[in-house]
Amino acid sequence: MPDDPSWPTVDGDEVDREPPTVQVRRPEPATMRIPAPVRATPVRVPPKPAAPPPPVPPTEIKSEPEPVPEPITEREDPPPPAGRRKRPFVLGAAALLVVALAGTAVVGSQQGWFDTTPAPTTAAPLPPAPVSLSVKGVGADGTPPTAAGVRSVLAGPAANALLAPLTGVVVDPATGTALWNQGETAPQTPASTIKILTAAAALLTLDHTSQFSTKVVRGSQPGSVVLVGGGDPTLSSLPAGQTTVYPGAATIDDLAAQVRAAGGPVTQVLYDVSRYAGPGTAPGWHPDDVPGGYVAPIEPVMLDGGREDPTKDEVRRTSTPAAVAAQALAQRLGVPAVAAGAAAPGAEVLGEVKSVPVDRLVENLMQISDNVLAETVAREVAKARGLEPSFAGAAQAVRDVLTEHGFDLSTATIVDGSGLSPNDKVPAKLLADVLAAAAKPDASDPRTAKLRPLLTALPVAGGSGTLAGRYEQWGAGGRGWVRAKTGTLTAVNTLAGVVVDADGRLLVFAFMSFNAGETAKVRGALDELAAALRSCGC
C-alpha cells in the first residue's frame, strides 16, 4: 500500500437494515488481488492536524503498492414488524482499516481515518458530514490499553438493561490479550455475524483470484442448449454498464450474445442445477424469508440473487431462481419455454461468463450481508474440500477449515452459512479469534495473509454497508472508527469487528445481546458499547 494516506481502498446486514439507501458502486473485477505474504514494514506517526477538535493521530502503514477498487456502500432497511422474524489485501505491517462513503466533496483536516467537514458556525445543527475515502494503517505502536481501563470504559454501556443478557470479549490482537470478557465462551445465536466464519473459511480455502462461472453448452438434442450453474448467484439481468447490488457482475445478455455468435438455431433451453445437492432452504429458515426478500432457495445458477428488482437489496425473491435465469436466457434467444435438464459430459461450450474474484465476492457478502452469496460461497468451500455441496456439507466444510487453522469450534453449532437460522450457535470468543487473526499487525501469524480481506470487508460506522445508517443517534463517537459485522434476528442483536482507541491501538470486539426490546434501541446500545472502546485511552 502506498504511503499516501488518501490512497483509496475497499470497504467490506443482514435481512434487517435501516433506512439509508446507499447505492453500490464498483469498477470491474480485475482491480483487486491479494498478494501471498504479509511483510513487516516500518510504521511512522503523522503529525496531529491543526483543525479542531484535535484528533489522536493513528499510525500510517507503508507497504507495497496494490491496485484497489472504488468503495462499495450499502444500506439497511427497517426491521420487520413486531412478531415477524428479523434476519437478520493482504497488506504490509499493519492491519488496514478504512472508511468509505461516496458523498459530496469534503474539506477540512484529517480526522483519524476520514476527513470531515468543519463544524458549522451557524446555530442550526447539520446532519453528520459524509465520510470520504481515506486510509490509515494501525500498527502495534499505540499505547496498549489495560484490562482495568477497558473494564472501566465499558462498565456503563455494558450495564445497559437493553443488552441484558450480554456476552462478549475485547481483544488486543497485537498481543492476543483479552481485555474484557463476559460469557464469551457460551454458544449463542450469532445471526449474520456467522458470516465472519463463512468468509474466513472461503478466504482460507479458495484462491482469492478465482471466479465462479456460468456456462451454456450444446444439448444432446438438435437445437437444444443447457444453462449450467457454476455457483455464481450474482449474474445480472441488467444490460452491461447498469449496476446491481453485486458490483461487477457478469450479465445474462453477454452469455446470450455468445450463444448466438456460436451459430446454429436454438429451439430449447434446459437448465442444469446438479452442481449443488440437498434442499434449497436450511433448517430454521422461516417460510416468509423468500417472499420477504431475505433469501432465495440456494441453486447454482440464478439472476441477481433471485431478486425481482436487481438494484434493491431486500425485495421479493423468486422461489425458482434457476428456472427464472433459464427463462431470461430463453427470452433473449427467442425460445418460448424452458425445462430442467442435464449437460452431457464434455459438451461443447457455447458461452461462458464469470463472477468477480472470490475476495470481492466475500467483501460484497459482508458489506450488504447477502444471505444467498454467503450460502453459495459456503457450498463452494464444501466442493473444494470434496464434501457434498449442501447445507450440511457446507457447514461441515466451514467447521473443518477453521478447526484445521487452529480455531476452537468445539462448542459451535453451524447450520447454514448466512446466519438466517436461529439454530446456529457460536461463542463470541470464536468470532473475536477469527478477527484477531486477521488483524495481527505483522506476519507472525501464518493465517493473517489470507484473512486480511476480512478487515476491509467490514462495514464502517456511519460510512458504509449495514452500518451506514447507524452511529448517528447512538454511538456517534465511534462514527468512522468502528468497523463491524452486524447480526439481527428476533430478540438477537450482535456486533463483531474492530476499532482504534484514542491511543491509536487497534482492538477487536465481539458483542452478542439477546433482548426482545425494540430493535433500534438495542442496536443503539450495542453501538454505544463499541463506541466506548474508541474513547479508551486507558
Secondary structure as UniProt FT lines:
FT   TURN            5..6
FT   HELIX           29..31
FT   STRAND          43..44
FT   STRAND          60..61
FT   TURN            82..83
FT   STRAND          95..99
FT   STRAND          110..111
FT   TURN            112..113
FT   STRAND          114..115
FT   STRAND          134..138
FT   HELIX           147..158
FT   HELIX           161..163
FT   STRAND          166..172
FT   TURN            173..176
FT   STRAND          177..182
FT   TURN            184..185
FT   HELIX           191..194
FT   HELIX           195..205
FT   TURN            208..209
FT   STRAND          213..218
FT   TURN            222..223
FT   STRAND          224..228
FT   TURN            233..234
FT   TURN            240..241
FT   TURN            247..248
FT   HELIX           252..262
FT   STRAND          268..272
FT   TURN            274..275
FT   TURN            283..284
FT   TURN            287..293
FT   HELIX           304..306
FT   TURN            310..311
FT   HELIX           321..333
FT   STRAND          338..340
FT   TURN            345..346
FT   STRAND          349..354
FT   HELIX           358..367
FT   TURN            368..369
FT   HELIX           371..384
FT   TURN            385..386
FT   HELIX           391..404
FT   TURN            405..406
FT   TURN            410..411
FT   TURN            422..423
FT   STRAND          425..426
FT   HELIX           428..438
FT   TURN            446..447
FT   HELIX           448..451
FT   HELIX           453..457
FT   TURN            461..463
FT   HELIX           465..467
FT   TURN            468..469
FT   HELIX           476..478
FT   TURN            479..481
FT   STRAND          482..489
FT   TURN            490..491
FT   STRAND          492..500
FT   TURN            502..503
FT   STRAND          506..513
FT   HELIX           519..534
//
